[in-house]
Amino acid sequence: MFELVLMEMVGEKLTSSPLQFGFKANSSCSRAIFTLRMLVKHFCSSGSALTLCALDISRAFDRVDVYGLLNDLMTRHFPKTFVCIMFNWLQNMWVQFDGGTVFP
């Protein structure tokens, strides 16, 4: 419920590139793969050379620079209340593994 209230508060400010496929409503990796296949087919059928670069970002979300994120929110003029809530939320996160070790 809390997250729904936050989304109501700032949802219109949360935008992303139309080229982003993941973590968006009505979008998925299969859409990205389809787009890639169509591009390769187009360039190969016209006899063009094609260079492809792949980047594995599977671990990109393991760590977040909390202060960088909060600074970005302030730069984008998010409400001060929202930024304070996020700061408190992120400062009080912790993870516990099966062995009982707690990491802040």
VOGU-3710 file (C-alpha; in Angstrom, 3 decimals, decimal comma):
1> mfelvlmemv> 0,000/0,000/0,000  2,861/2,328/0,889  4,451/1,883/-2,539  1,119/2,670/-4,241  0,936/5,947/-2,308  4,500/6,804/-3,368  3,685/6,026/-6,999  0,609/8,248/-6,808  2,845/10,982/-5,400  5,534/10,923/-8,122
11> gekltssplq> 4,424/8,509/-10,841  4,260/11,154/-13,563  7,903/12,090/-12,915  9,155/8,521/-13,430  9,933/8,235/-17,118  12,373/6,165/-19,105  13,708/5,961/-22,612  11,421/4,359/-25,204  14,454/2,220/-26,073  14,391/0,565/-22,640
21> fgfkansscs> 12,678/-2,815/-22,791  13,020/-4,261/-19,304  11,238/-3,251/-16,105  8,396/-1,565/-17,973  4,717/-2,364/-18,363  3,858/-4,178/-21,608  7,510/-4,768/-22,422  9,872/-7,700/-22,083  13,119/-9,256/-23,227  11,260/-11,063/-26,006
31> raiftlrmlv> 10,361/-7,664/-27,465  14,033/-6,635/-27,379  15,091/-9,918/-29,009  12,443/-9,492/-31,719  13,669/-5,955/-32,439  17,274/-7,161/-32,634  16,347/-10,015/-34,989  14,463/-7,639/-37,304  17,401/-5,202/-37,391  19,884/-7,975/-38,191
41> khfcssgsal> 17,577/-9,353/-40,891  17,154/-5,888/-42,425  20,864/-5,077/-42,588  21,925/-8,556/-43,729  19,314/-8,671/-46,502  20,593/-5,362/-47,885  24,183/-6,649/-47,891  25,324/-4,188/-45,233  28,020/-4,970/-42,708  26,704/-5,249/-39,190
51> tlcaldisra> 28,577/-4,908/-35,922  26,897/-6,094/-32,767  27,922/-5,427/-29,198  26,333/-7,172/-26,224  26,576/-5,990/-22,648  25,789/-8,279/-19,712  24,209/-6,147/-17,012  22,752/-9,010/-15,009  24,426/-7,701/-11,851  23,879/-4,011/-12,555
61> fdrvdvygll> 21,255/-3,652/-9,839  23,176/-5,331/-7,034  24,437/-2,018/-5,687  23,138/1,505/-5,903  24,933/4,711/-5,004  22,261/5,939/-2,584  23,548/9,507/-2,528  23,791/9,591/-6,319  20,203/8,350/-6,601  18,930/10,928/-4,090
71> ndlmtrhfpk> 20,884/13,684/-5,832  19,322/12,668/-9,149  15,844/12,795/-7,590  16,522/16,299/-6,239  17,925/17,432/-9,606  14,691/16,246/-11,228  12,683/18,284/-8,692  11,006/15,382/-6,924  9,047/16,503/-3,853  11,233/16,938/-0,780
81> tfvcimfnwl> 8,952/14,608/1,193  9,510/11,832/-1,350  13,301/12,298/-1,298  13,302/12,177/2,531  11,188/8,998/2,505  13,563/7,369/0,016  16,606/8,430/2,065  15,130/6,910/5,230  14,052/3,770/3,380  17,447/3,225/1,742
91> qnmwvqfdgg> 19,407/3,996/4,923  17,488/1,358/6,869  17,772/-1,524/4,394  19,548/-4,706/5,387  20,035/-8,200/4,007  20,289/-11,427/5,953  21,760/-14,546/4,379  21,039/-18,116/5,515  24,116/-18,101/7,738  22,640/-15,316/9,826
101> tvfp> 25,134/-12,670/8,697  23,479/-9,262/8,383  24,749/-6,671/5,916  23,534/-3,069/6,150
//
